[in-house]
Amino acid sequence: MEDLDFSGLLACYSDKGRTGFNPIMLYSVVTYANMRGVRAVDRIVDLCQRDLAFIWLAKGQKPQRDAFYDFKGKKLTGEILDELNYQFLRRLKNEGLSLFAVRKRKNRRSSSFMKNWRNAGAA
């Protein structure tokens, strides 16, 4: 994840105000949750407190519901998500890895994820 270009996502954040959770960490947690078929924010919050993989991705922090709702609803726009997913899938392909279980959902974000997965080999 460190090699991805997060400039589009980071541009949504301001230096003013209180410090929140790292958006790269939130993207990592949400992406991993989606890869495991977990979409419910309450379940993601629970996993960040109990599952070792989620605890590691969250760097020991315990983001709550409002942090994920704000991130998924306001910061992680469809355009930013498409770009990050494309970069992530391209990276997996370059490393010789693949996603074995990508679930098709009838929503904009999941279908764009699938479109990017198919197009990652074309570039």
Buried (B, 14 or more C-beta within 10 A) or exposed (E): BEEBEBEBBEEEEEEEEEEEBBBBBBBBBBBBBBBBEBBEBEEBBEBBEEBEEBBEBBEEBEBEEEBBEBBBEEBBEEEBBBBBBBBBBBBBBEEEEEEEEBEEEEEEBBEBBBEBBEEBEEE
